[in-house]
Amino acid sequence: MNFFLIAGEPSGDRLGAALIQGFDKRLSYPADFIGVGGTKMIGMGFDSLFPMEEISIMGVGEILSRYFFLKKRIAQTAQSVLDAKPDALITIDLPEFNLRVADIVRKHSDIPIIHYVAPTVWAWRPNRAVKMANFIDHVLALLPFEPPYMTAAGMSCDFVGHPVVEEPVASENAASAFRERYELGDNPVVLCLPGSRISEVTRLAPVFMQTLSKIKEQRPEVRFVLPAASEVVSELRAIMSDWQEDIIFLDPRDQSPEQGLAHKRAAFRAADGALAASGTVSLELAASETPMVIGYDMSWISRQIIGRLVRTDTVTLVNLVSETRDVPEFIGPSCTPSNLAKAVLEVLESPERQLSAMRNTMQRLGKGDTAPGERAAESVLNFIFQRK
């Protein structure tokens, strides 16, 4: 069998890699994978048409600024799918790009189209599921409450869990070794995680840096660690060049991918708290039981449009899955250094508030069950065989 996969951001790259691994375990013969993916998928033998980072853009304003370039990539990718004639096209998240590709493919072929990561219709734009049903056949949902929204719109859907529950977590010994290596002692440690997209870090990193300065003013003993995503490490280096405060910058280019990932996990486990961009990283922090504060902002036009459409009072995945509001979040205009610093200091004082929500989140996402990548592969195969 052969599959065409499209991932456009680091979280999608992780999902794609887990899915490929799941196919390896569920198929009794090799499968071929082509499309667009990142370092994790490429590391498993995946052949990417072009660098994934070229389409890793989020926000209305950011997309409009690169409209013609993205339109060209959409057309190129759709034509590649039609030429390859795969057993299935599997688009992974990034709806702004992927659903446009899927729409073109459906208009010119009957290739089965599967979308991995259900749209957040429970949060905003509920009509998206109905529109998707015109060209998406099957959905792989990460969250347990999502399938009814998809089936009501006319698509089949399976909850497959989230790969984060299968990813290793650093041991206490690894965390202690991390603290010893950087001479952290018993000082409180705060992670700074301003995102994995260029559009995110250019907007959030300056705000996060100012936040750390405010924290330092009140708690001089606090140490800061910034585990940089490989996709944005150069941008972060440039942004930090004028920053005066001491920070431990974890550059993934200094080690092999495996060593870098282990180093990042040790940092997560060693930390007492984190300031993070909204997204999948909140689940990684929850897996390490690292209390967090979430901040996120976007362009002015994105704020105006999205602000009028949101239907939920939180966008943080830990809050949503655990059905609590224990993780503080500051989105849009409220994402200010003063608000963020105050919340981080409160988390350092009372970290235990979030522990129950984080553990509940991991359990609901499938921790201890069959690996999500395998469940996703099995769902894809069942869907394809039922169509034949």
N, C-alpha and C positions, 0 to 999 in steps of 0.2 A: 504494500500500500504506500501511497505517497500523499503528503500533507503540505499545504502551503500555510505557513504561520506568519502573522504580522504582529510584532510588538514594537512599541515606540517609546518606552520609558523604562527605567530600571525595575520598577515593580512588575511590569509586564514581562520583562526579560526573565525575571525569577519564575514567574508563572509558566512561561514558555519552556524554560529549562526543566522544571518539575514535570510538565506535561510530556516532554520528550522522554524523560526518564521513566514516566509511567507507561508510555507505549512500549518501551523496551521490556518492561516486566509483564505487560498484558498481552503482547503479541508473540506468537510462537515463531515468527519470522521477522527479518529486519524491515523497518519502515524508512522511507526517505523523507527528509524535511528540507524545504527551501522557503525563502521569503525574506522577511526583514526582522532582525533581532540584534541583541546586544552581546556583551562579552560572555555571559553565562551560557546562552544558547550556542554561540559560536564555539565555545569551549567543549561543547558536546558534539561537534562535527557539523553544526548548522552552517549553511551557506547564505550570507546576507547580501541582498541586492545592493545596498548602500548603507552607510553608517546610520544606526538607529537614531543617534542624537539629532540628525537633520529634521526629524519630525517630532521630536520631544518638546512640544510647545503647548502651553496651557494658558487659557484666558482669552476673552474675545479680542481685546486690544492687541495682544501678542500675535494671535492668529491672523488678524487683519493686516498687520505690518508685514507678514510674509506670505500673503495670500497667493500670489502668482507662483512662487516657488513651490508651495505645498500643493497647489492645483496640478502642477507638472508632475510631482512625485505621486500623487493620487492616480493620475492617468497612467503613468509608467507601471505602478504596482498592479493596477487592475488588469492591464494588458499582459503582464507577466503571469498572473493567475490564469487568464484565459488561454495563454499559450501552453502553460504547464498541464492543464486539465487534471488537477489533483482529485483524489478521492473525496477531499473536503478542504474548504478554505476555513481556517480558524483564525479569527481576528481577536486579538487580546487587548481588551480595554481601549484606551485612546479613541473614544467614539468620534471626535472631531475629524480624524483621519480615516479610521477603519470603517466606519459606517458608510462613508462616501465611496470607498473602494468596494464594499459589499454591494451597494446599490448598483454600481456600474456592472459588476460581475453578474448580478442577477438579471439585469436587462439583456444580457447577451449569452447566458448559459443557464443550465439547470444544476450546476455544481452545488452540492450541499454546503450551506454556509452556517457556521457555528460561531457564536460570539462568547468569548470567555470574559467574565465579569459583567454581571447584570447592571444596566444603567440604574442610577439612584433615583428611580421614579417615586420612591417613598419620600424623597427629600425635596425634589423640585422637578418641574416639567413632566408631569405624569403621562402626557400624551406621547412621550418618546417611545414607550413600549409599543404602542399601537402603530406608529410609523415604522419602527424596526421590523415589525411582523411582515411588512411588505417584501423584505429581502433577507431577513434572518430566519432560519428554520429552527434552531435549537440554541439554548443558552446554558452556560455553565455558571452557576451562582456561587459566590464566595460566602455569602451570609445566609443563615438558615431561614430567615423570614422572607426571602426574595422570590422563590418560585411561584407563589400564587399571583404575584403581580405580572409575571411573564406569561403564565398560562392563560390568565384572563385576557391578555392581549392577542392570544392566538399562537403562541410559540410553545414548544415543549421546553422543559427546564428541569435541571437536576441541581440540588445543592451538593457541591463536591468538597467543601471545606477550603481552608486557606493554607498554602504551603508553609506559612510562618510557623505553624504548630509542629512541623517536622524538622525545622532547622535547629541545629545544635545550639545550646546555650552554654556559655562559659562556666566553668566550675569556680568554686570559691578560691581554689588554689591559683587558677589563672588570673582571677581578679586581684588577688594578693600580689602576684608576681607583677602585674601591670602597675599597681600602686608603688611597689618597690622600685621598678625600673625608672619611673618618673619622679621618684622621691616625693610622693604625695603624702606619706605618713598617714595621720588620722584626719587630715584636713577634709572638709566637705568638697566633693567633686561634682561639678555640673557640666553636662554635655551640651554642646551647641550644635544644632542640626538644622541648618537653614535651607535644606532641600537638595534635590538631585537634578533639577532642571536649571538651565542657565537663566530663564526668565524668573524663576523663584529666587535664586541666590542673589541676583542683582538687585532685587527688590527687598528681600528679607534680611540678607546678611548685614547691611548697615544698621538696620533697626535692632537686630540681635546683638551686634557689637556694642551699641549704646546701652542696651539692656544689661549686658555683662558689666559694663562700667558702673552702672547704678548699683548692681548687686555688690560689687567690690567696695563701693563707698560705705555700705552698711555692714558687710561681712568681709573684711580684708583677708581673712584666712581661706576663703573659698578659692579653689583652683578650677580652671576651665580646660576642657578637652574638646577639640573639634575634629571628629572623624570625617574627613572629606570624601564625598562620593567621587569616583574616578572621572565621571562625566563632567564635573564642574571644578576640578581641583585648581586649574589655572586661574579661573575667574575668582575663586575664593582667595588664592594667594594675592592677586592684584588688589582685591577689596581690603584685605588685611594689612597691606603694606604700610599704611599710615597709622595703624592702630597701636596705641602705646601700651596697652595692658598685656601681661604675660598670658600666653595661651599655648597649650600643647596641641600642635597641629599634626594630625595623623595623615600623612600623605600615602595613599595606596600604591603609588609608583615606587616607593622605597622598598617594597617587598613583593614576593610572588603573590598572585591572587589569593591563594589558600592562606598564606601567612597574614596577608592584609585583613582578610575576613576574620580570622581567629583573633587578630589584634583588636579589631573593631568590637567583636563580641566580648572580649575581656574588658574593654573600656565601658561597654554598656553595663556589664555586671558590677564593675568597680564603682560606678557612679552612684551618687546619692540622689540625683535629680537630673532632669533634662529640659531644655528649651528646644522645641522642635517644630518644624513646619507640619501643617496638616497633611496626612497621607498614611501610607502603609507603615512608615517608621513608628507610628504609635503602637502598632501591633508588635513590632520587634522589641520595643521598650517594654511592652506588657509581658512578652515572653521572658524577658530578663528580670521582670518585676522591678523596673526602674521607674519611679514616679516621674510625672511629666507635666509640663505646661505647653499648650499648643498655641502657636501664633501663625496667622496667614494673612496676606494682603495681595492685592492685584491692582491692575490699572484702574483708573477712574471709570472708564466706560464699562469695564467688567463688573465693577462694584455696582453701578447703576442697574445694569441688566440683571445680574444674578441676584442682587439684593431684593428685587421685586418678585423673584420666582421661588425663592427658598421656602419650603413648607415644614421644615423641622428646626428646632431650636439648638441643634448641635450638628457639627459635621465630623466630629472626632469618632473614629471607628470603635474605640474602647467604650465610649459612652453609649453608642448605638447598639452594639452587640450585647453589652452587659445590662442595657436598659437602666443606666444610671446617668448622673451628670457629675461624676466624681473627678473627672479630668478637666481642669480649667482651660478654657479656650478663648482666644481673642482674635476675631476675624474682622478684616476690613478696617474701618475707622478706629476700632478699639485696640488694634494691634499697635500699641505704642510702647516705648521703652519703660515708661512709668508703670503701666498696667502689667506688663510682662514681668518686670523686676519684682514688683510686690507679690505676684502670684508665685514666682519661683522661690522667694524667701519664705513664703507660707508653706510651700511644699517641703522645703528643707526642715522646717520646724515640725510638721505633722505629715510625714510620708505614708503612715499606715492607712490613711483614708482611702488610698487608691488600690491597696493590695487585693481586696476582695473583688473589686471590679475587674482587675487585670486577670486574676485567676479564673473568674467566671467567663471572661471573654475567651480565653484559651480553650476552656472546656466546650463552650458552645461552637467554636470554630472547628472542632474535630480532634482535639489533642487526645492521643491514645487510640484513635480509630485508624482505619486504613489510610495510608498516605494520600493527601489530597490530589497529588499528581496522578496517582494510580486511579483514584476515583474519577478524575476528569477524563483520563484516557478510556476507562471502561464506559463512561457515559457517551463519549464520542463514538466508540465502536458499536455500542448497542443501538445508538441512533442510526448509524450508517446501515447496519445489517437489517434493521427494521424497515428501512426504506427500499431495500432491494427485493 
